[in-house]
């Protein structure tokens, strides 16, 4: 995977209501946006050099990619398409125009759009109801136009309270009816007024897990990813063994400089192509020693967001992910008592096909059919 800083600038920076409350990129953007403009030629050179060595998705990130010049945006989409046969963008979803839709169709672009629920659950991001409604409208517009699009939710101090969770659940459900897949992330932030506790994360995730299970919603991540892992299917990177010095994800700066995964705030070069078990060899003797899920379906979580920001420790929201593995393991054994799970000795997978997870481009189309059979969501 290549995460490309297509444009450090963001249209939210100068809006009257200000940028997103929890934006991790604000300080970086203010420091570099005036002196680090996008060098399309340098980005192209590094992608053409590195892509054959480590093939994977090429995702334009920011700032806000749609805030850049359309000619430069098209060049980057074209490069991605030539290398991989498709392209991808992570966006705030407010700047989508008909011209953009035409580009997305031309270069088979998959979009991830950030939205934290119906208003007011989105107020730390959308800031206004009008802004929130615009993003939701654009997501549905993209879906109707045949553009693969998914919604990225972030759980933080403001929207994990029960009342706000109702707005998150309702939007996930409504998106599912339209075939829009969702991914629900936890906020990782140094400010304790923004980041939630492990117990809060656990309760929020379990509530959502019960919700999607009750309403038969497939392809909502990380819940689908947890199930995939238990069944021995391909999973997302956060549940794999990640070498913090040779991450599978490569960050490409706006100036075309490759470094390790952009989740790390390190100014170091990618150390190589080959992943090692360095971190897991530490964790299996320390934080993860004796863990039921360690070494099979989980390898300590993401090293970039480990406890105390130290990659040698496990993910600081381990308790929440452990609870999800436990929840779905019990559900699977009740519903399919004879099914082998990866946590069991001598596991051998019985599935030849791999269902896409919600984080995978194009996942989620099967939700529409299954969700239509559900009863109307409770208010």
C-alpha positions in Angstrom: 0.0 0.0 0.0 1.2 3.5 -0.9 -0.2 6.5 1.1 0.6 9.6 -1.0 0.4 13.1 0.5 -1.2 14.5 -2.7 -1.9 17.8 -1.1 -1.1 19.0 2.5 -3.5 21.9 2.3 -7.1 21.4 3.5 -10.2 23.4 2.7 -11.3 23.0 6.3 -8.3 24.9 7.5 -9.7 28.3 6.6 -13.4 27.8 7.1 -15.0 30.1 9.7 -15.8 27.2 12.1 -12.2 26.0 11.9 -10.6 22.6 11.1 -11.7 19.2 12.5 -11.3 19.2 16.3 -9.1 16.1 16.3 -7.2 16.5 13.1 -3.8 14.9 13.5 -2.4 16.7 10.5 -3.1 20.3 11.5 0.3 21.0 13.1 2.1 19.3 10.2 0.1 21.2 7.6 0.7 24.6 9.2 4.4 23.8 9.4 4.9 22.6 5.9 2.0 23.6 3.6 3.6 26.8 2.4 7.0 25.3 1.7 6.1 21.8 0.7 4.0 22.0 -2.4 3.0 18.9 -4.3 5.8 17.7 -6.7 3.9 15.5 -9.1 7.0 14.5 -11.0 8.8 13.3 -7.9 5.8 11.4 -6.7 5.4 9.7 -10.1 9.1 8.8 -10.1 9.1 7.1 -6.7 5.8 5.3 -7.5 7.1 3.9 -10.8 10.3 2.8 -9.1 8.8 1.2 -6.0 5.4 -0.1 -7.1 6.9 -3.2 -9.0 8.7 -4.1 -5.8 5.7 -3.9 -3.4 2.5 -3.9 -5.3 -0.6 -2.6 -3.5 -3.2 0.1 -3.4 -2.1 3.7 -4.1 -4.2 6.1 -2.0 -4.1 9.8 -2.4 -4.3 11.4 1.1 -3.8 14.9 2.5 -4.7 17.4 3.8 -7.5 17.2 1.2 -6.7 15.8 -2.2 -9.7 17.3 -3.9 -8.5 20.8 -2.8 -5.5 20.6 -5.2 -5.5 21.7 -8.8 -7.6 19.4 -11.0 -4.8 19.0 -13.5 -2.4 17.7 -10.8 -5.1 15.5 -9.3 -5.8 13.9 -12.7 -2.1 13.3 -13.2 -1.8 11.4 -9.9 -5.0 9.4 -10.6 -3.7 8.6 -14.1 -0.3 7.3 -12.6 -2.2 5.2 -10.1 -4.4 3.8 -12.8 -1.5 3.0 -15.1 0.3 1.1 -12.4 -2.6 -0.7 -10.7 -5.6 -0.5 -13.0 -7.5 1.7 -10.4 -6.9 4.6 -8.0 -8.0 5.6 -4.6 -8.6 8.8 -2.5 -9.3 9.5 1.1 -11.3 12.7 1.3 -13.5 14.8 3.6 -16.2 14.6 0.9 -17.2 18.3 0.7 -15.6 19.3 -2.6 -17.0 16.6 -4.9 -18.1 18.0 -8.3 -19.4 16.5 -11.5 -15.9 17.0 -12.9 -14.5 14.9 -10.1 -17.1 12.2 -10.7 -16.0 12.0 -14.4 -12.4 11.6 -13.3 -13.3 8.9 -10.8 -15.1 6.9 -13.5 -12.2 7.4 -16.0 -9.6 6.2 -13.5 -11.7 3.7 -11.6 -11.3 5.6 -8.3 -12.3 4.1 -5.0 -13.2 6.7 -2.4 -13.1 6.7 1.4 -15.0 9.6 2.9 -14.7 10.7 6.5 -18.0 11.1 8.4 -18.7 10.5 12.1 -22.4 10.0 12.0 -25.5 12.1 11.4 -25.4 15.5 13.0 -24.6 16.2 15.8 -22.3 13.1 16.1 -20.2 14.6 13.4 -19.8 18.1 15.0 -16.1 17.7 15.7 -15.6 17.1 12.0 -18.4 18.6 10.0 -18.8 21.5 12.5 -22.2 22.4 11.2 -25.3 20.4 10.3 -25.2 21.9 6.8 -21.6 20.6 6.3 -22.5 17.2 7.6 -25.6 16.9 5.4 -23.4 17.9 2.4 -20.9 15.1 3.0 -23.7 12.5 3.3 -25.4 13.8 0.2 -22.1 13.5 -1.8 -21.5 10.0 -0.5 -24.8 8.9 -1.8 -24.2 10.9 -5.1 -21.0 9.0 -5.6 -22.7 5.6 -5.0 -25.5 6.4 -7.4 -22.9 7.3 -10.0 -21.4 3.9 -9.7 -18.3 5.1 -7.8 -17.0 2.6 -5.2 -17.3 4.6 -1.9 -17.0 3.8 1.7 -17.6 5.8 4.9 -15.0 6.2 7.6 -16.3 6.8 11.1 -14.0 7.9 14.0 -15.0 7.3 17.7 -13.9 10.0 20.1 -14.8 11.6 23.4 -17.7 13.6 21.8 -19.6 10.9 20.0 -19.3 7.8 22.1 -22.0 8.8 24.6 -25.2 6.8 24.1 -27.2 9.6 22.4 -24.5 10.2 19.8 -24.0 6.5 19.2 -27.7 6.4 18.0 -26.7 8.8 15.2 -23.7 6.7 14.3 -25.7 3.5 14.2 -28.5 5.1 12.1 -26.1 6.3 9.5 -24.3 3.0 9.3 -27.6 1.3 8.8 -28.8 3.8 6.2 -25.6 3.6 4.3 -25.9 -0.2 4.4 -29.3 0.0 2.7 -27.6 1.9 -0.1 -24.7 -0.5 -0.4 -22.2 1.9 1.1 -19.8 0.0 3.4 -18.5 1.5 6.6 -15.4 1.4 8.8 -15.4 2.4 12.4 -12.0 3.5 13.8 -10.9 4.5 17.3 -9.3 7.9 17.7 -5.6 7.8 18.5 -4.7 11.3 19.9 -2.3 12.6 22.6 -5.0 14.9 24.0 -7.0 13.1 26.8 -9.9 15.4 26.1 -10.2 13.8 22.6 -9.0 10.2 23.0 -11.3 7.7 24.7 -10.3 5.2 27.3 -9.8 1.5 26.6 -13.0 0.7 28.5 -15.0 3.3 26.6 -13.6 1.9 23.3 -14.6 -1.6 24.4 -18.2 -0.6 25.3 -18.7 1.4 22.1 -17.3 -1.4 19.9 -19.4 -4.1 21.7 -22.5 -2.0 21.3 -21.8 -1.6 17.6 -21.0 -5.3 17.2 -24.3 -6.2 18.7 -26.0 -3.7 16.5 -24.6 -5.0 13.2 -25.1 -8.6 14.3 -28.8 -7.9 15.2 -29.4 -6.1 11.9 -27.4 -8.6 9.8 -25.0 -6.0 8.4 -22.0 -7.5 6.6 -18.9 -5.7 5.6 -18.7 -3.2 8.5 -15.1 -3.0 9.7 -13.4 -3.8 12.0 -16.2 -6.3 12.8 -15.9 -8.1 9.4 -12.1 -8.1 9.8 -12.4 -9.8 13.2 -14.6 -12.5 11.6 -12.3 -12.8 8.6 -9.4 -13.4 11.0 -11.2 -16.0 13.0 -12.0 -17.9 9.8 -8.5 -17.7 8.4 -9.2 -15.2 5.7 -7.1 -12.2 4.6 -7.2 -9.5 7.1 -6.3 -5.8 7.4 -2.9 -4.7 8.5 -3.7 -3.8 12.1 -4.2 -7.5 12.9 -1.1 -8.7 11.1 2.5 -8.7 12.4 3.9 -5.4 11.4 7.6 -4.6 11.4 7.8 -0.9 12.4 11.0 -0.5 10.4 9.8 -2.2 7.2 6.0 -1.5 7.2 4.0 -3.0 4.3 2.5 0.5 3.9 4.8 3.1 2.4 4.2 6.8 2.9 5.2 9.1 0.0 5.5 12.7 1.0 4.3 15.6 -1.2 7.9 16.0 -2.3 8.1 12.3 -3.4 10.1 11.0 -0.4 9.3 7.5 0.7 9.2 6.6 4.4 7.5 4.1 6.6 3.7 4.0 7.2 2.3 7.5 7.6 0.8 6.5 11.0 4.3 6.8 12.4 5.4 10.3 13.1 9.0 9.3 12.2 11.3 11.0 9.8 13.0 7.7 8.7 13.3 6.0 5.4 11.6 2.7 4.7 14.2 0.1 5.7 13.4 -2.6 3.2 10.9 -4.9 1.6 11.1 -7.9 3.8 9.0 -7.9 7.0 10.5 -9.5 10.1 8.8 -10.8 13.2 10.9 -8.4 15.3 7.9 -6.8 17.2 6.0 -10.0 17.6 9.0 -11.8 19.1 9.1 -9.1 21.7 5.3 -9.0 22.4 4.9 -12.8 22.6 7.3 -12.7 25.6 5.8 -9.5 27.2 2.4 -7.9 26.6 0.9 -10.7 24.6 2.3 -13.7 26.4 -0.4 -16.3 26.9 -3.0 -14.3 25.0 -5.7 -16.6 23.4 -5.6 -14.6 20.1 -1.9 -13.7 20.0 0.0 -15.2 17.2 -3.0 -16.5 15.3 -5.5 -13.7 14.6 -3.7 -10.8 16.2 -0.1 -9.8 16.7 -0.4 -6.9 19.1 -2.2 -4.4 17.0 -0.7 -1.4 15.2 2.8 -0.5 16.4 2.3 3.2 15.5 -0.4 3.6 18.2 1.1 1.3 20.8 0.8 2.1 24.5 2.9 5.1 25.5 3.6 5.5 21.7 6.3 2.8 22.0 6.2 0.2 19.2 7.5 -2.5 21.6 4.2 -2.4 23.4 0.9 -3.7 22.2 -1.9 -1.4 20.8 -3.3 0.6 23.6 -6.8 -0.4 22.7 -6.0 -4.1 22.9 -8.8 -4.6 25.4 -11.4 -3.4 22.9 -10.2 -5.7 20.1 -9.9 -8.6 22.5 -13.5 -8.1 23.4 -14.5 -8.2 19.7 -12.6 -11.4 19.0 -14.3 -13.0 22.0 -17.7 -11.7 21.0 -17.6 -13.0 17.4 -15.8 -16.2 18.4 -18.7 -17.1 20.6 -21.3 -16.1 18.0 -19.6 -18.2 15.3 -19.4 -21.3 17.5 -23.1 -20.9 18.5 -24.3 -20.5 14.9 -21.8 -22.9 13.2 -20.6 -25.3 16.0 -18.6 -27.4 13.6 -16.7 -24.6 11.9 -12.9 -24.5 12.5 -11.5 -21.3 13.8 -8.0 -20.1 13.5 -7.6 -20.0 17.3 -8.0 -23.8 17.5 -5.1 -26.3 17.3 -4.6 -27.9 13.9 -6.8 -25.2 12.2 -7.4 -25.7 8.4 -9.5 -23.2 6.5 -12.6 -24.4 4.8 -13.2 -21.3 2.7 -11.6 -20.9 -0.7 -13.1 -17.6 -1.5 -12.2 -14.5 0.5 -14.9 -11.9 1.1 -13.8 -8.3 0.9 -13.7 -6.5 4.2 -15.2 -3.0 4.7 -11.8 -1.4 4.3 -11.3 -3.1 0.9 -12.3 -1.0 -2.1 -15.6 -2.2 -3.5 -16.7 -4.1 -0.3 -20.2 -3.7 1.0 -22.4 -4.2 -2.0 -23.8 -7.3 -0.4 -25.1 -5.3 2.6 -28.0 -3.8 0.7 -29.7 -7.1 0.0 -29.3 -8.5 3.5 -30.2 -5.3 5.2 -33.5 -5.0 3.3 -34.6 -8.1 5.2 -34.1 -6.5 8.6 -36.8 -4.8 10.6 -36.8 -1.0 10.7 -34.1 0.4 12.9 -35.2 1.3 16.4 -35.2 5.0 17.2 
